[in-house]
Amino acid sequence: MGGSRLVVRTAGPQDAGAVLALVADVRAGAAGAAGSARDGSAPVAGDAGPGAGGSSGDPADGRLPEAVVASALSRHDVLVLLAELRERAVGVLVLRRGEVLPLSERSAAHVEQLAVAPDQRRRGVGRALLAAAARSAHDDGLARIVVSAPPSGREAQRFLARLGFSPLVVQRSASVAALREALRGPRPTAPPPVLDERLDAAASRRAAVERVLSRRRRERGLTGTL
């Protein structure tokens, strides 16, 4: 880094503009550079903004209002770490404190978002942010860190695996409207009742006997019963 010192600090509401600028920078370079960082500094979690688990009500162009970002930076259960180089924000990590799973007594630190400016990847920024997150989790008495990662981010997945992260759950996302529409679709028809094999075999035998008797009656010219 040319002798310049990378600084990782806690971001506050006053840093909303810097975080927004960094997210815009990451998005602009995502098409060509996402997943290319060996140190995991490509976006690991979603880069929609610094709210825990993403944000709702995003504008159509994907940009977040600064007030929304500032509000997320003020949340007591969210810690936003900002990596700066020469007073420029070059990386951001969003850490949320909560249960490992909703129905679990164990708490963990959740890395909901991790992103680094495209021109600063593969320079240890991602590692520095994760190291700061690990220190924060340790200070809070948390024993585990959970990281969200996109399924298509191969390099991010490899980076996390090298650091000891193992798969926990697979999360899938759908819009509420799409799910409701799918649930309104035709219900599956009930399967036909399964006949007892013995009854089915007896019915087949009776049908065969009737066919034989019918043929014999025709041959004898009889119309009554035998």
C-alpha positions in Angstrom: 0.0 0.0 0.0 2.9 2.3 -0.7 3.7 2.9 3.0 0.2 4.2 3.7 -1.5 2.8 6.7 -4.9 1.1 6.4 -7.2 2.2 9.3 -10.3 0.2 10.3 -12.7 2.1 12.5 -16.3 2.0 13.6 -18.6 4.0 11.3 -21.3 6.3 12.6 -24.2 8.2 11.1 -21.8 11.0 10.0 -20.2 8.4 7.7 -23.3 7.7 5.7 -22.1 9.6 2.7 -18.8 7.8 2.6 -20.5 4.4 2.9 -22.9 5.3 0.0 -20.0 6.4 -2.1 -18.1 3.1 -1.5 -21.2 1.0 -2.2 -21.7 2.9 -5.5 -18.0 2.3 -6.3 -18.4 -1.4 -5.6 -21.5 -1.7 -7.7 -19.9 0.1 -10.6 -17.0 -2.4 -10.7 -19.0 -5.5 -9.8 -19.5 -6.7 -13.3 -15.8 -7.1 -14.0 -14.2 -7.6 -10.6 -16.7 -9.4 -8.4 -15.2 -12.6 -6.9 -11.7 -11.8 -8.1 -10.1 -11.0 -4.8 -8.0 -13.8 -3.2 -8.2 -12.1 0.2 -12.0 -12.2 0.2 -12.3 -8.5 -0.5 -14.8 -8.9 -3.2 -18.4 -8.5 -1.9 -19.1 -11.4 0.3 -22.6 -10.4 1.3 -25.1 -8.3 -0.6 -23.9 -4.7 -1.4 -27.3 -3.1 -1.4 -26.5 -1.0 1.7 -25.5 -1.2 5.3 -28.8 -2.3 6.9 -28.7 -5.7 8.5 -29.9 -8.2 6.1 -30.3 -5.7 3.3 -32.9 -2.9 3.2 -36.5 -2.5 2.2 -37.9 0.2 0.0 -34.9 0.6 -2.2 -35.3 3.1 -5.1 -35.7 1.7 -8.6 -32.1 2.6 -9.4 -30.8 0.7 -6.4 -29.4 3.7 -4.6 -30.2 4.2 -0.9 -31.2 7.5 0.6 -28.5 8.8 2.9 -31.1 9.1 5.7 -31.7 5.3 5.5 -28.0 4.6 5.7 -27.6 7.0 8.6 -30.4 5.3 10.4 -28.8 1.8 9.9 -25.5 3.2 11.2 -27.3 4.2 14.4 -28.8 0.8 15.2 -27.6 -0.7 18.5 -27.5 -4.3 17.1 -25.5 -3.3 14.0 -21.8 -2.5 13.9 -20.4 -1.0 10.7 -16.7 -1.1 10.2 -15.1 1.2 7.7 -11.6 0.7 6.2 -9.9 3.9 5.2 -6.7 4.5 3.2 -5.4 8.1 3.0 -8.8 9.2 4.5 -10.7 7.5 1.7 -13.2 4.7 2.5 -12.0 1.6 0.7 -13.9 -1.2 2.5 -17.0 -1.7 4.6 -18.2 -4.6 6.8 -21.6 -4.8 8.4 -21.8 -6.9 11.6 -25.0 -7.8 13.3 -25.4 -9.4 16.7 -28.0 -12.1 17.0 -28.8 -15.8 17.4 -27.0 -18.4 15.2 -30.5 -19.4 14.1 -33.9 -18.0 15.2 -34.7 -21.1 17.3 -31.2 -21.3 18.9 -29.9 -20.3 22.3 -26.4 -19.6 20.9 -25.6 -16.1 19.8 -23.2 -15.1 17.0 -21.8 -12.2 15.1 -23.3 -12.1 11.6 -21.3 -10.5 8.8 -24.2 -9.4 6.7 -22.2 -7.4 4.2 -18.5 -7.1 3.2 -17.3 -5.1 0.3 -14.1 -3.5 -0.9 -13.4 -0.9 -3.5 -12.4 -2.6 -6.8 -9.0 -0.9 -7.0 -8.1 -2.0 -3.5 -8.9 -5.7 -3.7 -6.2 -8.3 -3.1 -4.4 -6.0 -0.8 -5.6 -7.3 2.6 -8.5 -4.9 3.1 -11.0 -7.8 3.5 -8.7 -9.6 6.0 -8.3 -6.4 8.0 -12.1 -5.9 8.2 -12.7 -9.5 9.2 -9.9 -9.2 11.8 -11.7 -6.2 13.3 -15.0 -8.1 13.3 -13.4 -11.0 15.1 -12.0 -8.7 17.8 -15.4 -7.1 18.3 -17.1 -10.5 18.5 -14.5 -11.7 21.1 -15.0 -8.5 23.1 -18.8 -9.1 23.1 -18.3 -12.7 24.4 -19.6 -14.2 21.1 -18.1 -17.6 20.2 -19.1 -17.8 16.5 -19.1 -15.6 13.4 -21.5 -16.3 10.6 -20.9 -14.9 7.1 -23.3 -14.5 4.3 -21.9 -15.2 0.8 -23.4 -15.2 -2.6 -23.7 -18.7 -4.2 -21.9 -17.5 -7.3 -19.0 -16.0 -5.5 -16.4 -18.8 -5.9 -13.4 -16.8 -4.8 -15.3 -15.5 -1.7 -16.4 -19.0 -0.9 -12.8 -20.3 -1.2 -11.5 -17.5 0.9 -14.0 -18.1 3.7 -13.2 -21.8 3.6 -9.5 -21.1 4.0 -10.3 -19.1 7.1 -12.2 -22.0 8.6 -15.8 -21.1 7.7 -18.0 -24.1 7.0 -21.5 -24.2 5.4 -24.3 -23.6 7.9 -27.6 -23.1 6.0 -28.6 -22.3 2.4 -30.9 -19.2 2.2 -33.2 -18.6 -0.7 -35.0 -15.4 -1.5 -38.3 -14.6 -3.3 -40.5 -11.6 -3.5 -43.7 -11.7 -1.5 -45.7 -11.1 -4.6 -44.1 -14.0 -6.4 -44.5 -16.4 -3.5 -48.2 -15.5 -3.1 -48.8 -16.0 -6.9 -47.1 -19.4 -6.7 -49.2 -20.5 -3.8 -52.3 -19.6 -5.6 -51.5 -22.0 -8.4 -53.4 -25.3 -8.9 -53.3 -27.7 -6.0 -51.8 -31.1 -6.7 -54.5 -33.7 -7.2 -54.8 -36.5 -4.6 -53.2 -39.8 -5.7 -55.7 -42.6 -6.6 -56.4 -45.0 -3.8 -54.1 -48.0 -3.7 -56.0 -51.3 -3.9 -55.1 -54.2 -1.7 -53.0 -56.5 -3.9 -55.0 -59.6 -2.7 -58.4 -58.1 -3.6 -57.0 -57.0 -7.0 -55.7 -60.5 -7.7 -59.1 -62.1 -6.7 -60.9 -59.7 -9.0 -58.7 -60.6 -11.9 -59.3 -64.3 -11.2 -63.1 -63.8 -11.2 -63.0 -61.9 -14.4 -61.0 -64.7 -16.1 -63.5 -67.3 -14.9 -66.4 -65.2 -16.2 -64.7 -64.9 -19.6 -64.2 -68.7 -19.8 -67.9 -69.4 -18.8 -69.2 -66.9 -21.3 -67.2 -68.5 -24.1 -68.5 -72.0 -23.1 -72.1 -70.8 -23.1 -71.7 -69.3 -26.5 -70.2 -72.6 -27.8 -73.1 -74.7 -26.4 -75.8 -72.3 -27.4 -77.1 -72.0 -23.9 -78.7 -68.9 -22.5 -79.3 -69.9 -19.0 -76.9 -70.4 -16.2 -75.0 -73.6 -15.7 
